[in-house]
Amino acid sequence: MRDPADWMLSEAIEALARAERLHRQIFQPPSATRRPAWEPPVDVLETEQEVLVLIALPGVAPDQVEAAIEEGTLVVAGRRVLPPQLRTAVIHRLELPQGRFERRIPLPPGRYDAVRRAAGDGCLVISLRKAP
């Protein structure tokens, strides 16, 4: 049985994430002429040596994702599309968002001198090494 405290915390975190996404969609001007259809969830973690950004992108190949730092913000964009073999399938449920995505992630202040990308467990991991 699920612990009620864990469930309530999980629900509260999800509600805050939805509110933050809605706030960004309403009050942030579009960065390009193409508006993203969705924003992937992210985790940002910082150590003494680097900032790690984990982006949940199941079904998206890492080489299909663009990432750039613009004025202290990591901008991650790409597109998730149904594989060609599934385009004629009968869809009973489609919960993973499709189409263009973009996420603008404010970075902790500082300079970064190296960027590594890796994929695993449905996430793209971007490691930004801090400059000395």
C-alpha positions in Angstrom: 0.0 0.0 0.0 1.2 3.5 -0.8 2.3 5.7 2.0 -0.1 8.7 2.1 2.7 11.1 2.8 4.6 10.0 -0.3 1.4 10.2 -2.4 0.6 13.7 -1.2 4.1 15.0 -1.8 4.1 13.5 -5.3 0.8 15.1 -6.1 1.9 18.5 -4.7 5.2 18.4 -6.7 3.2 17.5 -9.9 0.7 20.3 -9.3 3.6 22.8 -8.8 5.2 21.6 -12.0 2.0 22.0 -13.9 1.6 25.5 -12.5 5.1 26.5 -13.5 4.7 25.2 -17.0 1.4 27.1 -17.4 3.0 30.2 -16.1 5.9 29.9 -18.6 3.5 29.3 -21.5 1.4 32.4 -20.6 4.1 34.9 -19.6 7.2 34.0 -21.5 7.4 35.3 -25.0 8.0 32.7 -27.7 11.7 32.3 -28.6 11.0 31.4 -32.2 8.2 31.5 -34.7 7.5 27.9 -34.1 5.8 27.4 -30.7 6.7 24.1 -29.0 3.8 21.7 -28.5 5.2 20.5 -25.2 7.9 20.9 -22.6 9.8 17.8 -21.2 10.3 17.6 -17.5 13.8 18.2 -16.2 16.0 17.8 -13.1 18.9 20.1 -12.5 21.6 19.0 -10.1 24.8 20.8 -9.2 28.1 19.5 -7.8 31.4 21.3 -7.2 32.6 20.3 -10.7 29.5 20.4 -12.9 25.8 21.0 -13.4 23.8 18.0 -14.6 20.6 18.4 -16.5 18.4 15.3 -16.9 15.7 15.7 -19.5 12.9 13.1 -19.8 12.8 12.3 -23.5 11.7 8.6 -23.9 11.5 7.7 -27.6 13.7 10.6 -28.7 17.2 9.9 -30.1 19.9 12.1 -28.5 21.2 13.1 -31.9 17.7 14.5 -32.7 17.9 17.0 -29.8 19.5 20.5 -30.2 21.0 22.1 -27.1 22.6 25.5 -26.7 23.4 28.0 -23.9 21.9 31.4 -24.5 22.5 34.1 -21.9 22.7 31.8 -19.0 19.9 29.6 -20.1 20.2 26.0 -21.5 17.8 25.7 -24.5 16.8 22.2 -25.4 14.6 21.6 -28.5 13.6 18.8 -30.8 10.7 16.7 -32.0 9.1 13.4 -31.0 7.3 11.7 -33.8 5.6 8.3 -34.0 7.7 5.7 -35.7 6.6 5.2 -39.3 5.5 1.6 -38.6 3.0 2.9 -36.0 1.5 5.7 -38.0 -1.2 3.5 -39.4 -1.9 1.7 -36.1 -5.1 2.0 -34.1 -4.2 4.2 -31.1 -5.9 3.2 -27.9 -4.0 5.5 -25.7 -1.4 8.1 -26.5 0.0 9.8 -23.4 3.5 10.6 -24.5 3.4 14.0 -26.1 4.3 14.2 -29.8 5.5 17.0 -32.0 8.0 19.9 -31.3 9.3 20.4 -27.8 11.4 23.1 -26.3 12.6 23.7 -22.7 14.4 26.7 -21.5 16.4 25.9 -18.3 17.9 28.7 -16.3 21.5 27.7 -15.2 23.2 28.5 -12.0 25.5 31.6 -12.5 29.0 30.8 -13.7 31.0 29.8 -16.8 31.0 26.3 -18.3 33.9 25.1 -20.4 32.8 21.6 -21.5 29.6 19.9 -22.4 28.9 16.2 -22.5 25.7 14.5 -23.7 24.6 11.0 -22.8 21.4 9.0 -23.0 20.1 6.4 -20.7 16.8 5.2 -19.2 14.7 7.4 -21.4 16.6 10.6 -20.4 19.1 12.8 -22.1 21.8 13.8 -19.6 23.7 17.0 -20.3 26.8 17.6 -18.2 28.1 21.1 -18.0 31.6 21.2 -16.5 32.3 24.4 -14.5 35.2 26.6 -15.7 37.9 27.2 -13.1 
